[in-house]
Amino acid sequence: MHLALVTDAWYPQVNGVVRTLDTVTGLLRQDGHDITILSHEGFRTVPLPTYPEIRIALLPYRRLSRLLDEAAPQAIHIATEGPVGFAAWRYCRRRGYPFTTAYHTRFPEYVAARLPLTLAPTYRMVRGFHSSAVRTMVATPTLRSELQDRGFGNLVEWGRGVDVDLFRPRPQAERDFLGLKRPIWLYVGRVAVEKNIRAFLDLDLEGSKLVVGGGPQLEQLRRDYPDACFVGPKYGEDLARHYAAGDVFVFPSLTDTFGLVMLEALASGVPVAAFPVTGPLDVIADAPIGRLDRDLGAAARAALGIPAEACRAFALQRSWRRSADQFFSALAPFR
């Protein structure tokens, strides 16, 4: 099959959405499928307001339509609700082509965290975007139920996986490369307001707090929390080493639809502490690999000492192969 994947989230962005799309399309290519990825690359772009590290395409419809006509795909998947995604939505609607979408991020909550807007009008817009799709893919059963309650339809589950070869436990000597006092309480991800990182940094915990990642809040949080260790964004083997250095992975987000970083931490042998919200409820639930509590500090302290072997065994059951198969089966070919 020739698939056109349309996404506003792509390299050089580094986040769970990009890693998911890159990994899944890589596996589909190994299966012999042809994938055309259409992102903001090749378009005039402007910095995203309040998040200048991310650039968004400016008026992409005409060029995107030409690119899709030239590609002549057999199926179209629209991954995001940004300018490129909306251009593809308009293209499919005008030509009568079926398409699929995915609900990767809580766009209404992210907008509300940055602008004085209520959730209702943004949810109406997002619901209208996805309602035209043959299927909208969601990461977890909890998110599916939540979106159904908000009037979304045609929802199917598309799970996530983890690279267990890259993310793995390390010997203690390797884990101590940072020289930080233990226990090390770890956060990995975008350093942005919607990630609720202050809830982690405000916790009264013995040891060291380690923040791995970049984003618009990085310099402000460095100033506000001088006792925490901020190492910026890391990639590949270096990122995996930082995961394995942690004793507990603290996931403070209240808005993530999944939280791929939790699986990466578990594969590294690091238990998870989080709030009992969408994402952690599905990834962790009541499995003996972490703790969920409305008191994040209590969850973190309770997670300390959970065996690395249990975390690793759980992650080994979450394969990207299964994720890629789910994604492919949900597509809507029209040629």
C-alpha angles and dihedrals in degrees: 000000000000109000127188109208111196117195140158088200111076141119135343081039112089114204142113094276094055093044091049095049093044094049096045095046089048090057092046090052089053086055089057100260122139114233125192111192116203115189137145089293112113094023131099105264140194129197114268108251111257089007107061094169087073118067123202130202119258116224095335100167102101096044093042091051090052092049092050091048090052093046093049093196124194092223136017125211119188109203103182142033095229130111095285091045093050090048090055090046090054091046093053093045093051093049097039094241119155115233142173130229137194131219100221102154139027093248095175092053092046091053092047090052090059105031134041093253132126120235098242101076094043091049090051090054094047093044090052090051094053097037091074093058123098087226135002114209119219129185103227143023090242092056091046091054092046093051092046088056088054092054101263117144141189092043122168129178121250111180130204134236140200137228100243093182093060098034107054141132117276134207114270093251090059092045092058096060093113094056092223125153112258143275093054113205107203135205122181123181145063114337096225137127096256090060091068092221093160088068086063097041092049093058118114100232131152116238128024136326115217122194118192117187145055135248146122095299096050100098094041093051091046088057095043096046108036092163093061121086113238113186100171125228120340131191141202117335092000090056091048091052090054091051092052091050092067128094096198128013109220114204108189099171119125095183109046115118092213120343109225088190090071091062091047090052092048091049086054090055094254119133120226133236118192147143116274095255138118109307100026090050089059100035098042107014106150096328113132092246102089146349132257120200138150083233099069092192091055090049091051094049092046092051093054110105098023104144116262088220092064092050092048094048090053093051093049088067093058108080130180088219091068090046092052092049091051091050094049094048091054096056121109110223116199102178 
